[in-house]
Amino acid sequence: MLTWDIDRRPRHPWTRLYVKGMWLRRDKAAFEGAGHTLRTARDLQRDGDAPPTRLTRLLTRVEEAEREGMTVWTVRPRRGDPVARVVYLHGGGYVHPLTPDYWRLVRVLASAPAQVDVPAYPLAPDATVDDALPRLLEVVGSGPGDLPTVLMGDSAGGALVLTLARHLVDRGDAPAGVVALSPWLDAELDEEQVADLEATDPMLAESGLRAAGRWWAGARDTADPDVSPAHLDLDGLPPVDVLVGDRDILRPAVDTLGEHARGADVRLHVREHPSMFHVWMTRAIPEARRTRRLLVEIVRERAAGRS
């Protein structure tokens, strides 16, 4: 079953200025060309993952642990018991580590109230999907048994949570829900509309993303469903929520996922936000604050077993 909603509210004036700033900073240059993408990724990886911010530590309870060879941060509300567990997988084209913006979203998710686990999974080109998947499956499977688990991620992480959900369902350990934010569903970027959309996308470029997809695939084909979940078998998955903007070169593959959902035993709810850019929900803009509130509602609904 497919539900597709479009939020037609106009962009806030501050958001228009914010996007202009993204163009002026040339944010998308990080993914322009395979060589430049690799050099940028190496620089960022040397700096490492951004740990929880001071504000996050002030407003929530934060723990850090090593699990399956990864650092995993666990964020909980300061008051009240969690009603759900969220496993959040960050984006970055499989090559960029966690950035401070993610903690803005994580601490809002904790207000559900939820326990939010954030694994710093291994990155390409040194790691591939076959290195990360087994570790992430162990982390997801080792959570508290009394809390329903919602898998959530953005961009590359949005693809990973769909792949993880497929594996978990196949082994009889289905999560309560899957939430994919601006997901990178097709590592090949094979849709015709991608080239046209690149001119309006202030954040992503085709050439570097395609290279990152090849590195992440490793010995696999980039069309493998574990790498490109646009081709995933959706039958039997828990409710899936996808949020995407139309100024995003990853937007076309959501159509492919939607077509597969029409004939599958799955509830897929797509929320499209015109004029929104890639992973806007982590940013300090009015639309992002509104979206973060929506995500808290989704977590609560999945925890209560509502789809």
C-alpha positions as CSV (number, residue, x, y, z in Angstrom):
1,M,0.0,0.0,0.0
2,L,1.4,3.4,-1.0
3,T,0.4,6.8,0.5
4,W,2.0,9.9,-1.0
5,D,1.5,13.3,0.6
6,I,2.9,16.6,-0.7
7,D,3.5,19.5,1.7
8,R,2.8,22.6,-0.5
9,R,3.6,25.2,2.1
10,P,6.0,27.8,0.8
11,R,9.5,28.1,2.0
12,H,10.2,30.4,4.9
13,P,12.1,33.5,3.9
14,W,15.0,32.5,6.3
15,T,15.2,29.1,4.5
16,R,15.5,30.9,1.1
17,L,18.5,32.8,2.5
18,Y,19.9,29.6,4.1
19,V,19.8,27.8,0.7
20,K,21.5,30.8,-1.0
21,G,24.3,30.4,1.6
22,M,24.7,26.7,0.7
23,W,25.2,27.7,-3.0
24,L,27.7,30.5,-2.0
25,R,29.7,28.0,0.1
26,R,29.5,25.4,-2.7
27,D,28.4,22.7,-0.3
28,K,28.0,20.3,-3.2
29,A,31.7,20.5,-4.1
30,A,32.4,17.8,-1.6
31,F,30.9,15.3,-4.1
32,E,32.2,16.8,-7.3
33,G,34.5,14.2,-9.0
34,A,35.8,10.9,-7.6
35,G,39.2,12.2,-6.7
36,H,38.0,15.3,-4.9
37,T,35.3,13.2,-3.2
38,L,37.9,10.8,-1.9
39,R,40.3,13.6,-0.7
40,T,37.4,15.4,1.1
41,A,36.3,12.2,2.7
42,R,39.8,11.3,3.9
43,D,40.1,14.8,5.5
44,L,36.8,14.4,7.3
45,Q,37.5,10.9,8.4
46,R,40.9,12.0,9.9
47,D,38.9,14.6,12.0
48,G,36.6,11.8,13.1
49,D,32.9,11.7,14.1
50,A,31.5,14.7,15.9
51,P,30.6,13.6,19.4
52,P,27.3,14.7,21.1
53,T,27.3,18.5,21.4
54,R,27.3,20.3,24.7
55,L,23.6,21.2,24.3
56,T,22.8,17.5,23.7
57,R,24.7,16.5,26.8
58,L,22.9,19.2,28.8
59,L,19.4,18.3,27.7
60,T,19.7,14.5,27.6
61,R,21.6,11.7,29.2
62,V,24.4,10.5,26.9
63,E,26.4,7.3,27.1
64,E,29.3,6.1,24.9
65,A,30.3,2.5,24.4
66,E,32.3,0.3,22.0
67,R,30.2,-2.4,20.3
68,E,31.1,-4.6,17.4
69,G,34.2,-2.5,16.9
70,M,32.2,0.7,16.6
71,T,31.5,3.7,18.9
72,V,27.8,3.7,19.7
73,W,26.3,6.7,21.5
74,T,23.1,6.2,23.4
75,V,21.0,9.3,24.1
76,R,18.1,9.1,26.6
77,P,15.7,11.7,28.0
78,R,16.6,13.2,31.4
79,R,13.1,12.5,32.7
80,G,10.7,9.7,32.1
81,D,11.2,6.2,30.7
82,P,11.6,5.7,26.9
83,V,8.6,4.3,25.1
84,A,10.7,3.3,22.0
85,R,14.2,2.7,20.9
86,V,15.5,4.5,17.8
87,V,18.6,3.2,16.0
88,Y,19.7,6.2,13.9
89,L,22.2,5.8,11.1
90,H,23.8,9.0,9.7
91,G,24.3,9.8,6.1
92,G,27.3,11.3,4.2
93,G,27.5,9.1,1.1
94,Y,29.0,6.2,3.1
95,V,32.2,8.3,3.3
96,H,31.5,11.2,5.6
97,P,31.5,10.8,9.4
98,L,28.9,12.2,11.8
99,T,28.5,16.0,11.9
100,P,27.2,18.2,14.7
101,D,23.9,18.8,12.9
102,Y,22.8,15.3,13.6
103,W,22.7,15.8,17.4
104,R,20.0,18.5,16.9
105,L,17.8,15.8,15.4
106,V,18.8,13.1,17.9
107,R,18.0,15.1,21.0
108,V,14.6,15.9,19.6
109,L,13.9,12.2,18.9
110,A,14.9,11.5,22.6
111,S,12.0,13.7,23.6
112,A,9.5,11.1,22.2
113,P,10.6,9.8,24.8
114,A,13.0,7.4,23.2
115,Q,16.4,5.8,23.7
116,V,18.4,6.8,20.6
117,D,21.4,4.6,19.6
118,V,23.8,6.2,17.1
119,P,26.4,3.9,15.8
120,A,29.5,5.4,14.1
121,Y,29.6,2.6,11.4
122,P,32.7,2.0,9.3
123,L,33.1,4.1,6.2
124,A,34.1,3.6,2.6
125,P,36.5,3.2,0.9
126,D,38.2,1.2,3.7
127,A,34.9,-0.5,4.5
128,T,32.1,-1.9,2.4
129,V,28.5,-2.9,2.9
130,D,29.7,-6.4,3.8
131,D,31.8,-4.9,6.6
132,A,29.1,-2.7,8.1
133,L,25.9,-4.8,7.8
134,P,26.8,-7.7,10.2
135,R,28.0,-5.2,12.8
136,L,24.8,-3.1,12.6
137,L,22.6,-6.1,12.7
138,E,24.3,-7.1,15.9
139,V,23.8,-3.7,17.4
140,V,20.1,-3.6,16.4
141,G,19.6,-7.1,17.8
142,S,21.2,-6.4,21.1
143,G,18.9,-3.6,22.2
144,P,16.5,-3.7,25.2
145,G,13.8,-6.3,24.6
146,D,11.1,-4.3,26.2
147,L,11.2,-1.4,23.8
148,P,9.9,-1.4,20.2
149,T,12.7,-0.5,17.8
150,V,12.4,2.1,15.0
151,L,15.1,2.2,12.4
152,M,15.8,5.7,11.2
153,G,18.5,7.1,8.9
154,D,19.2,9.8,6.4
155,S,20.7,9.6,2.9
156,A,23.1,6.6,2.9
157,G,21.8,5.8,6.4
158,G,18.3,5.9,5.0
159,A,19.3,3.2,2.5
160,L,21.0,1.2,5.3
161,V,17.9,1.1,7.5
162,L,15.8,-0.4,4.7
163,T,18.5,-3.0,4.1
164,L,18.7,-3.8,7.8
165,A,14.9,-4.1,8.0
166,R,14.9,-6.7,5.2
167,H,17.5,-8.8,7.0
168,L,15.8,-8.5,10.4
169,V,12.4,-9.5,8.9
170,D,14.0,-12.5,7.2
171,R,15.4,-13.7,10.5
172,G,12.1,-13.2,12.3
173,D,13.1,-10.0,14.3
174,A,11.1,-7.3,12.6
175,P,11.5,-3.7,13.8
176,A,8.4,-1.6,14.6
177,G,9.0,0.8,11.8
178,V,11.5,2.2,9.3
179,V,12.0,5.9,8.6
180,A,14.2,6.9,5.7
181,L,15.0,10.6,5.4
182,S,16.2,11.8,1.9
183,P,17.3,8.2,1.3
184,W,20.0,7.2,-1.2
185,L,18.0,4.3,-2.7
186,D,19.9,3.9,-6.0
187,A,23.7,3.9,-5.7
188,E,23.9,4.0,-9.5
189,L,21.8,7.2,-9.8
190,D,20.4,5.6,-12.9
191,E,17.2,7.6,-13.2
192,E,16.9,10.0,-16.2
193,Q,15.8,13.0,-14.0
194,V,19.0,13.0,-11.9
195,A,21.0,15.1,-14.4
196,D,18.2,17.7,-14.5
197,L,17.8,17.8,-10.7
198,E,21.6,18.4,-10.1
199,A,21.2,21.9,-11.3
200,T,18.7,22.6,-8.5
201,D,20.4,20.5,-5.7
202,P,22.6,22.7,-3.5
203,M,24.2,19.8,-1.7
204,L,24.9,16.7,-3.9
205,A,26.7,16.0,-7.2
206,E,26.4,12.9,-9.3
207,S,30.0,12.1,-10.1
208,G,31.3,11.8,-6.5
209,L,28.2,10.0,-5.3
210,R,28.5,7.4,-8.0
211,A,32.2,6.8,-7.0
212,A,31.2,6.5,-3.3
213,G,28.5,4.0,-4.2
214,R,31.1,1.8,-6.0
215,W,33.4,1.9,-3.0
216,W,30.6,1.0,-0.7
217,A,29.5,-1.9,-2.9
218,G,32.9,-3.5,-2.7
219,A,32.7,-6.9,-4.5
220,R,29.0,-6.5,-5.1
221,D,27.2,-4.9,-8.0
222,T,26.0,-1.4,-7.2
223,A,22.5,-2.6,-8.2
224,D,22.5,-5.2,-5.4
225,P,19.4,-4.6,-3.2
226,D,21.7,-4.4,-0.1
227,V,23.5,-1.4,-1.8
228,S,20.5,0.0,-3.7
229,P,17.3,-0.7,-1.8
230,A,15.2,0.8,-4.6
231,H,15.4,-2.9,-5.8
232,L,14.6,-4.4,-2.4
233,D,11.9,-7.0,-1.8
234,L,9.4,-5.0,0.3
235,D,7.1,-7.8,1.2
236,G,6.5,-8.2,4.9
237,L,8.5,-5.1,6.0
238,P,7.1,-3.0,8.8
239,P,5.6,0.4,8.1
240,V,8.0,2.5,6.1
241,D,8.0,6.3,6.1
242,V,10.0,8.2,3.5
243,L,10.6,12.0,3.6
244,V,12.1,13.6,0.6
245,G,12.5,17.1,-1.0
246,D,12.2,17.8,-4.7
247,R,15.6,19.7,-4.8
248,D,17.4,16.5,-4.3
249,I,19.1,14.3,-6.9
250,L,18.1,11.3,-4.8
251,R,14.4,12.1,-5.2
252,P,13.7,10.1,-8.5
253,A,14.5,6.7,-6.9
254,V,11.7,7.3,-4.5
255,D,9.3,6.8,-7.4
256,T,10.9,3.4,-8.1
257,L,10.4,2.4,-4.4
258,G,6.8,3.6,-4.6
259,E,6.0,1.5,-7.7
260,H,7.4,-1.6,-5.9
261,A,5.3,-0.8,-2.9
262,R,2.1,-0.8,-4.9
263,G,2.4,-4.5,-5.5
264,A,4.0,-5.5,-2.2
265,D,2.7,-6.4,1.3
266,V,4.0,-3.2,2.9
267,R,2.7,0.2,4.0
268,L,4.8,2.9,2.5
269,H,4.1,6.5,3.3
270,V,6.0,9.1,1.3
271,R,6.0,12.7,2.4
272,E,7.3,15.0,-0.3
273,H,8.4,18.6,0.5
274,P,8.7,20.8,-2.5
275,S,11.6,23.2,-2.6
276,M,13.4,21.3,0.2
277,F,17.0,20.2,-0.2
278,H,18.8,17.0,0.9
279,V,18.4,16.1,4.6
280,W,16.9,19.5,5.5
281,M,15.5,18.0,8.7
282,T,18.8,18.3,10.6
283,R,19.3,22.0,9.9
284,A,18.4,25.2,11.8
285,I,15.5,26.3,9.6
286,P,11.7,26.5,10.4
287,E,10.8,23.6,8.0
288,A,13.3,21.4,9.8
289,R,11.9,22.1,13.2
290,R,8.4,21.2,11.9
291,T,9.8,18.0,10.4
292,R,11.5,17.0,13.6
293,R,8.2,17.3,15.5
294,L,6.6,15.1,12.8
295,L,9.4,12.5,13.3
296,V,8.7,12.4,17.0
297,E,5.0,11.7,16.2
298,I,6.0,8.9,13.9
299,V,8.2,7.3,16.5
300,R,5.3,7.4,19.0
301,E,2.9,5.9,16.5
302,R,5.3,3.1,15.7
303,A,6.0,2.4,19.4
304,A,2.2,2.1,19.9
305,G,1.9,-0.3,17.0
306,R,0.0,2.2,14.8
307,S,0.7,2.3,11.0
